[in-house]
Each structure stands twice: as structure tokens, then as C-alpha cells.
Amino acid sequence: MKISEVMEITRLTKKAINYYEEAGLIKPDLNLENNYREYSQSNVDELVQISVLRQLDVSVKLIKDIISKPKMLKDKLEQHLINLNDEINRLGKSKNVLMSCLNSISDSKVGISELTKQLLFLNKSLEMDEREREGFMRRELQRIFPGNFGKMLLINYSPFLNSSIDTREKEEAWLNLVRFLDEVDGIEYSEEMKEMYENLTNQDMEKIERFLAENIKKWIGITDEELLAERKQLVETMNKMNSDTHMQLLWQKTFRMDKSMKEQMKNVSYYDKFNDNLKVLSSDYYEYTNTKDNFIKSLNLKVDDKGKIDFVE
């Protein structure tokens, strides 16, 4: 096969073919009668491989090894495919982040300081990979809810912090959540709550962690029969508490602290800016919270300002 035919098949220039020959990547036969090079189909196959690998920025030295070891070619192409998919995902996330920021600064009256703030936020969001994002959520939750209460929140949220951010809707929710965690001030605890959590030992925290993990697992995918059993057990507990003064006092103390925390969390927009966005980010969290909320509503409980509970028929 003449070099002109090889050029037509491989789309390589004569100069490139000669270069690869000089580099020892191909070895065409020499026609002794006319001193012309004769290229075999094997040479053409090698030149096609070389052309593809060069487009993937593989060095000539490495190409020489790959041609002599065909398995290396497959491995190299597979790795390039992985790299391409990673880049596609990165560009997709960058696009979603950029669109979100553009939407937030679309108002022509936005000043330069607000624009700068949004650009800094954009840069911060783009720099975070999946692992850094999870770490960011943990750090910020601990900052907003310091101490053992914050630790228990982390225990509760840990199963929901590993979901991939792989859709535009999730990216938007992530950005909203980052804004919230970035801007919200810390929560102030009552003295009663501080005292209770300060007295918790590491062993207590381990027990709480196990309990919360089992509780989350139970409520995700809970069956109708199991919901009925939960209702029956709760009714029995409430009836027992109504006749037990000590249990009533413990419940009222817990109720006061819970009410105080919920009011503060509402004031910092925790429910619509954190809770709702986490539901978008994690389908498990959505199922867990919705199932529990619907279960509580189905009980028709009436709780007065002092924490007294009655079942409404």
C-alpha cells in the first residue's frame, strides 16, 4: 500500500506518518526495486490507533508501549471515558450553579456589592466536590447548633448527606441550603437545655446514635401494618403517661425545650430554607419526614401550651 493511500485512510499527513516511522511506532517494508515504502494493513491499523491516542494527549513514548501491548489501549480508552464523564458532570454542575446565580442577580438594580457577593458564592460552590459538600454541611450544622444538640442533629442527618447532586433541581436546592448555612446565626439554648445536654456522656451519645439510626431505618419504607402497631404503642404510652406524674413532668420539660427550639428554628427559616431543600436533595429524607408528619397528623393529637396531650376523636 502506497503512502498516498495510507494518508487517505488515516487522514494523517505525509509529514506525520514519516514522524511516527522515525519515532519507531511503525515499521513499513521497503521495496528494494524502487526504494519506496510499502505499508501493510497492520501499519494502517497502528496509525489509526496512534492518531486517536494523540488526540487524547497520550505521549509518543507511551503510545509505543500501548501498541506493543493491546490491553493497554483498552485501559487507556476506558480511563479517558471516565475522565470525560467526570468532566461532563462537572460542567453540568457548573452550568446549574451559574444559572442559579444569574437568576438571583437578574434584577438590573443589583449593586456591585451584591454582584460581588454572588460571584464569591458562585466560586465557593463550584470549588466544592461531593466529599467537601458533605463536610461543609457537617461543619456548618455544628456551628449553628453547637454542643451535643448539634451532634444529635448530625447523627439524625448523616444518612441523608451522601446523596448525589445530579439534577438541576438538586443543584438549586444545594445552593439554597449553602446560602442558608452561610448566612444564619447560631441558635441560643435555654439554661435548661444547656444543662441537659452538658450532662450527656459519650456512652449516652452512642446510645442516642444507635436509636436514631434504627428509627430512621424503621420509618423509611414502613408498612401500613407497622404504622398501626406504632399507633397502638403510642396510644398506650400516652395513656400510661396520663396516670404517671413523673412521666408527665419529664414530658413537660422536654416539651418546653422542644417548643423553644422550634420557635428559634422557625425564626431563622430553618424549615423552609434547610428542611425543604434537604427533602429535594435526599429522597430518603423526603420519605422519612413526610411519613412521620403524616403519621402524627393521623393521630389527631391536641397539645395545649403546657404540653398536655389529648386524642381528638
CORKA-V667159 format. One record per residue. N is the residue number from 1. RES is the residue in one small letter. SS is DSSP state (helix for helix, strand for strand, loop for the rest). OMEGA is omega in whole degrees, 0 to 359 (* if undefined). NEAR is the number of other ideal C-beta (glycine too) atoms within 10 Angstrom. Layout:
{{N:RES:SS:OMEGA:NEAR} {N:RES:SS:OMEGA:NEAR}}
This chain:
{{1:m:loop:181:14} {2:k:loop:182:11} {3:i:helix:179:17} {4:s:helix:178:8} {5:e:helix:179:11} {6:v:helix:179:20} {7:m:helix:181:16} {8:e:helix:182:10} {9:i:helix:187:14} {10:t:helix:184:19} {11:r:loop:177:10} {12:l:loop:177:20} {13:t:loop:178:10} {14:k:helix:180:11} {15:k:helix:180:8} {16:a:helix:180:16} {17:i:helix:179:22} {18:n:helix:180:14} {19:y:helix:181:14} {20:y:helix:177:21} {21:e:helix:179:17} {22:e:helix:179:9} {23:a:loop:177:13} {24:g:loop:181:10} {25:l:loop:176:22} {26:i:loop:180:22} {27:k:loop:179:12} {28:p:loop:177:18} {29:d:strand:179:11} {30:l:strand:177:11} {31:n:strand:185:10} {32:l:loop:182:7} {33:e:loop:182:6} {34:n:loop:180:8} {35:n:loop:177:7} {36:y:strand:176:13} {37:r:strand:177:19} {38:e:strand:184:13} {39:y:loop:180:23} {40:s:loop:175:14} {41:q:helix:178:9} {42:s:helix:177:11} {43:n:helix:179:22} {44:v:helix:179:17} {45:d:helix:180:14} {46:e:helix:180:19} {47:l:helix:176:23} {48:v:helix:178:14} {49:q:helix:181:18} {50:i:helix:181:25} {51:s:helix:180:14} {52:v:helix:182:15} {53:l:helix:178:21} {54:r:helix:177:15} {55:q:helix:177:9} {56:l:loop:178:13} {57:d:loop:175:7} {58:v:loop:182:18} {59:s:loop:179:10} {60:v:helix:180:14} {61:k:helix:180:9} {62:l:helix:178:12} {63:i:helix:180:23} {64:k:helix:178:15} {65:d:helix:183:11} {66:i:helix:181:20} {67:i:helix:180:18} {68:s:helix:179:9} {69:k:loop:185:11} {70:p:helix:181:9} {71:k:helix:179:8} {72:m:helix:179:14} {73:l:helix:179:16} {74:k:helix:179:11} {75:d:helix:181:11} {76:k:helix:180:18} {77:l:helix:178:14} {78:e:helix:179:10} {79:q:helix:179:11} {80:h:helix:177:16} {81:l:helix:177:10} {82:i:helix:180:10} {83:n:helix:179:11} {84:l:helix:179:11} {85:n:helix:177:10} {86:d:helix:181:10} {87:e:helix:178:10} {88:i:helix:179:10} {89:n:helix:180:14} {90:r:helix:180:12} {91:l:helix:178:10} {92:g:helix:178:14} {93:k:helix:178:21} {94:s:helix:179:14} {95:k:helix:181:12} {96:n:helix:179:20} {97:v:helix:181:23} {98:l:helix:179:13} {99:m:helix:179:14} {100:s:helix:180:20} {101:c:helix:177:19} {102:l:helix:178:11} {103:n:helix:183:10} {104:s:helix:179:16} {105:i:loop:182:15} {106:s:loop:179:8} {107:d:loop:183:9} {108:s:loop:182:5} {109:k:loop:180:5} {110:v:loop:182:13} {111:g:loop:183:10} {112:i:helix:180:7} {113:s:helix:178:8} {114:e:helix:178:13} {115:l:helix:179:12} {116:t:helix:179:10} {117:k:helix:181:14} {118:q:helix:180:17} {119:l:helix:176:12} {120:l:helix:178:10} {121:f:helix:178:18} {122:l:helix:181:19} {123:n:helix:180:11} {124:k:helix:182:13} {125:s:helix:182:22} {126:l:helix:184:14} {127:e:helix:184:8} {128:m:loop:169:17} {129:d:loop:186:11} {130:e:helix:182:14} {131:r:helix:179:9} {132:e:helix:180:10} {133:r:helix:179:18} {134:e:helix:179:15} {135:g:helix:178:13} {136:f:helix:180:18} {137:m:helix:181:22} {138:r:helix:181:16} {139:r:helix:184:12} {140:e:helix:176:17} {141:l:helix:179:19} {142:q:helix:178:14} {143:r:helix:183:13} {144:i:helix:180:19} {145:f:loop:185:20} {146:p:loop:176:14} {147:g:helix:185:15} {148:n:helix:177:19} {149:f:helix:177:18} {150:g:helix:178:18} {151:k:helix:180:18} {152:m:helix:175:17} {153:l:helix:179:16} {154:l:helix:177:17} {155:i:helix:181:18} {156:n:helix:185:18} {157:y:helix:185:18} {158:s:helix:181:16} {159:p:helix:185:17} {160:f:helix:185:19} {161:l:loop:186:18} {162:n:loop:182:12} {163:s:loop:178:18} {164:s:loop:176:9} {165:i:loop:192:20} {166:d:loop:176:12} {167:t:loop:179:13} {168:r:helix:180:15} {169:e:helix:179:12} {170:k:helix:179:18} {171:e:helix:178:22} {172:e:helix:179:18} {173:a:helix:179:19} {174:w:helix:180:24} {175:l:helix:178:21} {176:n:helix:181:18} {177:l:helix:178:22} {178:v:helix:178:20} {179:r:helix:181:17} {180:f:helix:183:19} {181:l:helix:180:17} {182:d:helix:191:11} {183:e:helix:187:10} {184:v:loop:176:18} {185:d:loop:180:10} {186:g:loop:179:12} {187:i:loop:176:19} {188:e:loop:180:10} {189:y:loop:173:20} {190:s:loop:179:13} {191:e:helix:179:7} {192:e:helix:181:12} {193:m:helix:179:21} {194:k:helix:182:14} {195:e:helix:182:10} {196:m:helix:184:16} {197:y:helix:178:19} {198:e:helix:181:10} {199:n:loop:179:9} {200:l:loop:178:16} {201:t:loop:176:9} {202:n:helix:178:7} {203:q:helix:177:8} {204:d:helix:182:12} {205:m:helix:178:15} {206:e:helix:178:11} {207:k:helix:179:12} {208:i:helix:180:16} {209:e:helix:179:16} {210:r:helix:181:11} {211:f:helix:182:11} {212:l:helix:179:17} {213:a:helix:179:14} {214:e:helix:180:10} {215:n:helix:178:13} {216:i:helix:180:19} {217:k:helix:182:13} {218:k:helix:187:13} {219:w:helix:175:19} {220:i:loop:181:15} {221:g:loop:180:11} {222:i:loop:182:17} {223:t:loop:178:8} {224:d:helix:179:7} {225:e:helix:180:8} {226:e:helix:176:12} {227:l:helix:177:15} {228:l:helix:179:10} {229:a:helix:178:12} {230:e:helix:180:16} {231:r:helix:181:13} {232:k:helix:181:10} {233:q:helix:180:10} {234:l:helix:178:15} {235:v:helix:179:12} {236:e:helix:179:10} {237:t:helix:180:12} {238:m:helix:178:16} {239:n:helix:179:11} {240:k:helix:181:10} {241:m:helix:181:15} {242:n:helix:180:13} {243:s:loop:182:8} {244:d:loop:184:12} {245:t:helix:181:9} {246:h:helix:178:8} {247:m:helix:179:14} {248:q:helix:180:16} {249:l:helix:178:10} {250:l:helix:180:12} {251:w:helix:181:17} {252:q:helix:176:13} {253:k:helix:178:14} {254:t:helix:181:13} {255:f:helix:180:17} {256:r:helix:181:16} {257:m:helix:180:17} {258:d:helix:180:12} {259:k:helix:179:13} {260:s:helix:180:16} {261:m:helix:181:18} {262:k:helix:178:12} {263:e:helix:178:9} {264:q:helix:180:16} {265:m:helix:176:17} {266:k:helix:181:11} {267:n:helix:179:11} {268:v:loop:178:16} {269:s:loop:180:14} {270:y:helix:188:19} {271:y:helix:182:11} {272:d:helix:183:11} {273:k:helix:178:17} {274:f:helix:186:22} {275:n:helix:184:15} {276:d:helix:179:16} {277:n:helix:176:20} {278:l:helix:176:20} {279:k:helix:178:18} {280:v:helix:183:20} {281:l:helix:184:24} {282:s:loop:178:20} {283:s:helix:177:12} {284:d:helix:180:18} {285:y:helix:178:21} {286:y:helix:181:16} {287:e:helix:182:15} {288:y:helix:183:23} {289:t:helix:181:17} {290:n:helix:179:12} {291:t:helix:180:16} {292:k:helix:180:15} {293:d:helix:180:10} {294:n:helix:178:10} {295:f:helix:180:15} {296:i:helix:179:11} {297:k:helix:182:9} {298:s:helix:181:10} {299:l:loop:182:15} {300:n:loop:179:10} {301:l:strand:174:13} {302:k:strand:182:10} {303:v:strand:179:11} {304:d:loop:185:9} {305:d:loop:180:8} {306:k:loop:179:9} {307:g:loop:179:15} {308:k:loop:185:13} {309:i:strand:174:15} {310:d:strand:175:12} {311:f:strand:180:12} {312:v:loop:181:7} {313:e:loop:*:4}}
